[in-house]
Amino acid sequence: MSRHLRLIAGGSLICLAVFVAAPVAAGDWSAAQQEVWKNVEAYWAMIAKGDVDGFLAYMHEDYAGWSLSSPVPESKATSAKYLRFFATRGTTEFYDITPVAIVVHGDFAVVHYFYYEVSKNAEGKTRTEHGRWTDVLIKQGDRWVLLGDHGGAAEDES
């Protein structure tokens, strides 16, 4: 299940992680890095509020993402099916994403970050999850879109 599905469907254990790596301070980023991160924040906000179509607009048609919980990578079409299914089965109560590294080369970018989220399923059960993701983005028009990603919940929650 991709990170976006887990954001809607909910996570695992209640745990607050203390991260060792120091995130890059926003003031230290180049304009290109800031632009990339702004787009990552935008698509997380879309999926957190249940806007599946808005989130899918940030996915490249050739997207291939591989979460730690999935046996094989998922295409955009497969992700869309899961997202639409789970969108009505839970809500995101809170989330936070913290960048660790952003590398930009022309129209390509790689973003490594931690996430923490609290969600509530249809039965009202609250779940908390934390982990890390690597997103590979490509510039498409005026926005950076997901070409691929990899990551998921921390091992202690698997």
N, C-alpha and C positions, 0 to 999 in steps of 0.2 A: 504494500500500500504506500503510495507516494506521500511525501511530506504534506502536500496540499490536502490529501484525503485525511490524513491524521489530524490536520488542523481543524477540519470540519468534524470528523468522527470522534476525536478525542485521543488522549494519550494513555499512559500507563500509571506509574506510581506517583505519589505526591513527594516531590523532592526539590530542593533548591540547590543548584550546583554552584560551586565556587570555581571559577575558571582561572586557570593559571596564566594563559597567554593574555597579554595586554592588547586590547583592541586599538586600532588606529584612531586617533582623535580626529574629528571632522575637520578641524582647522589645519591639519597636516595633509589633507588630501588635495590632489590636483583638481582642477575643474572637471576633468574627464571622470575621475574617480567619484566625485560628488554626484555627477549626473547619473552614473551607473547605479550608485547606492539609492538615489532618489527613486529609480525605477523598481529596484528590489523592494523598497518600502511600499511602493504603490501596489505591486501585485500581491504582497502579503496582506495589505489592507483590503484589497478586493475579495480575496478568498476568506479572510476573517469575518467579513460582513455577509458572506454567503453569495456574493456576486460572481457566479460561475462564469457567465459570459464575459464579464469584465476581466476576470483572471485569464481566461482562455485567449483574450486579445493580447496578452503578454507572452504567449507561447508561439514559437515559430512552428510552421507547418511540418518541419522535419524534426521536431523535438523528439529526443530519446532520453528519458530519465530513469534512474535506477536507485530506488530506495533500498536501505538495508533490509527492509521487511519483504521485499519482492524478489522472487526467484529469477526474474528476467526483467530487462528494461521495458518501460512502457512508452507507447507512442502518444501523440497528442490525442488521437481518437480514443484510445483506451483510457487515458487519464480523464477525458471529458465524460465518458460513461460512468466511471467511479465518482467523479465530482458531482455529477447530477444526482446520482443515487444517494450519496451521503449528505448532500446539502440540506435535505429536509430532516435528517436524523440527528442533528446536534447543532450546538452553537459554540462559537468561540467567545469565552468570557473575558480573556486577557491574553496578550502575547507580547513578547519583546524579542527583537532581533538585534544582535550585536556583531558588527563587522570585525573581522580579524585581519583580513588582507583583501585588497582589491588591486588587480593587475589589469591594465588596459593597453591593448596593442591595436591601434587603428580602430576597426569596426568590431573587434572581439574583446571580451572581458571575462575574467575569472574572479569570482567573489567567494571567499571563505567566511563563514559566520556561524555563530552560536544562535540557538533559539530556545525560548522558554515559552510554554503556553499552557493555559488552563481552559478546558472546554467542559461542556455539559452535554450529556447524551439525552436522547428522547425520554428516558426514564428519570431524568433529573440528577443523575449521578455525575459529580464533578471529577474530572481527571486532570492530572498534571503531567507534563512531559518536557524534557529538555534534550538537546542533542546538537548536532552540527550538520551543516550543508555546504556543498560546493556547487555554485551555479555557474554555468557557462552561458554567456549572453552574446548576442550579435545585434549590432545596431540595425534597426529596420525603420526607416523614416525618421521620425522624431523621438523614438523610444528604443530602449534596450529590451530585447525579448529573450526568453529562455530557449536556448538551443538544446541544452541538456543540464542535468543535475545529478548529484549523488550524495547520499547521506541518510540521516535518520536519527532515531532515539539513541541516547547513550546506552552502552552495554548493560548497565545496571538496571535498565528498564525493559530489556528484551524478554 
